[in-house]
Amino acid sequence: MKELSIHASNHSYKVQIGKGLRHTVGSMIAKDYSHVMIITDSQVAPLYLEDVKHSLTGTPIDTVIFPAGEQAKSMSQYEELLTACIENSLDRKSLIIALGGGVVGDLAGFVAATYMRGIDYIQMPTTVLAHDSSVGGKVAINHPLGKNLIGSFHSPVQVLYDVETLQTLPYHELRSGYAEIIKHGCLDDPDLFHDATSRSLADEAITEVLEDHLLKGIAIKASVVEQDEKETGIRKYLNLGHTLGHAIESEAGYGHVTHGEAVAIGLLFAMYVSKEKLEASMPIANLYAWLGKQGYPLNVLTHLDTSSLVDRMKKDKKSTSGKVNMVLLEELGKPVMMEVKETELTELLNRFKEEVMSC
Amino acid sequence: MKELSIHASNHSYKVQIGKGLRHTVGSMIAKDYSHVMIITDSQVAPLYLEDVKHSLTGTPIDTVIFPAGEQAKSMSQYEELLTACIENSLDRKSLIIALGGGVVGDLAGFVAATYMRGIDYIQMPTTVLAHDSSVGGKVAINHPLGKNLIGSFHSPVQVLYDVETLQTLPYHELRSGYAEIIKHGCLDDPDLFHDATSRSLADEAITEVLEDHLLKGIAIKASVVEQDEKETGIRKYLNLGHTLGHAIESEAGYGHVTHGEAVAIGLLFAMYVSKEKLEASMPIANLYAWLGKQGYPLNVLTHLDTSSLVDRMKKDKKSTSGKVNMVLLEELGKPVMMEVKETELTELLNRFKEEVMSC
């Protein structure tokens, strides 16, 4: 088992990564709780819920299973979960366990953040992508008018990452999660970037290095978040690849391309803009080739309209007064913020489509 | 104008109390905001909304007015306000002003706490009671199964208390608010207790000392909250008078007795239990006489069933495993927590009804 500590503003917590942790949750919880409520979704429950339940003894346990999918991050599902907390008599000394991917973590985390003004919760991520969201304390639900618009900062008391639960992941979800690992490498660990992009994700051997890659990815995320918990400064670097990524996601229609797949293309674009504007030497061709081999749907971009994408980038939460703030790279491991004007962005995106994406 | 600073865990903020502050809000805001949204209710809006709006210049201003009353602290009203924030394009650099009593502060504060993971807000209390709730960062809405069960801790960036807005308060609301001022006196300032209970609330001269009483009450609340923001220790002292108070409120039916009126009776009971269990010397007769003269509905207790009240006290958020944790007083200004068993509580409450409340 690998372990690291994260120092949030009001408490520190451990991230523990290893094989089979779901069988030992009970003995790994550091505190006594009056009550434990496991919140999970319909996809994860049949696979791992019983294992987690069996590992917990001596404490009253309740479970809530909601229908899997992004649509669960709704106000009505949030209210249902709060009702379940009350009906099961959770008090301020109770614990919520969020067992699942990013949706479960975001939703159950927001419930924990706001039930009786905040109770403890543990993140048990079951996807690669959730290595990113399980750390840092951002929890949220969606509003019909926008994703993650309702939420707060509420750090978990512990993150328990059982890498065995990743073995049941569909290949496209593994791929989606790797985009964030590669992003973390770009931000602060060129070796991680090079190592990850030298592997074949479809190869079974990937499970052997996964633990190491996840730990490194989380360590980078954690170090950024520790320095800037509330996203006023360098936390914005984590947005690398997300400016175009988010635009692709919403322009293609959610569900048509996964978050990570869109971010992968966004990373390529950030590298391209870094090369053009900062004369940075960027492994664009290597990354492009690797992404292609892993089956990332790179051609999705060619079907999307440049001006619609630019419009969406302008509306990004991180953008101010019509200009787009992009995270660029001076070199691998050295992020920098840069304001790009709309006209320039349009031109860069058109050239990127032509020069890079149509090879 | 009187002023004091409050040191919350992640930022400090000022409480400013004075006459006519609603006309100078614009010049008193310490920071530049991209957008200001004033949230208020149907009772306060016709009286003071225009004044506050006129004081703000140069920043886009939106206003939302919701129907006054405790029922506004609902999930659906919360969602409506969030929608208004989005539709009015509030971003992370926007400000919410909560203009009104405790309901407005709690609801608008929870919106500010959770919109885009938390934006700034200013409390502008317009009731005496809100001197208590506007400080300390507790924000919440109600669940059909219980009051204030959904919420978080989110301190305002400023509290602007225009005492002129208190002149339009109905007398019973002034009275209700004074119960919390007297409670604060009991906890930490015997002089405040004696001074407040030597005045006639119906007398116009009360407006002259109100500013001073509010400041002293807030100072006590603030000092407790600074030491224990998240209610793990001494913040529980603020519950003085609330154990029986909450039970009376819900047993009588919300709306039949105000929060403060119920707390006033609860204070008397806390004093009685302190006398019986701690042999404390308590000004019970004085407080009883003063409350009677001010028209507090003291006879409400005689109509309520003792065992139902004890049942409700057992279910209080602060109670654990069937015993009731009460805040008692060793003497005026010296609170102490004490566990009281159900049988003893029943006996004490019966004797209190007979010996004190039926004079």
Interface residues (C-beta under 8 A of the other chain):
Chain A: S9 N10 M75 E79 L82 T83 I86 E87 D91 R92 A113 T114 Y115 M116 R117 G118 K138 A140 H143 L145 G146 L149 I150 G151 S152 F153 K230 E231 K317 T320
Chain B: S9 N10 M75 E79 L82 T83 I86 E87 D91 R92 A113 T114 Y115 M116 R117 G118 K138 A140 H143 L145 G146 L149 I150 G151 S152 F153 K230 E231 K317 T320
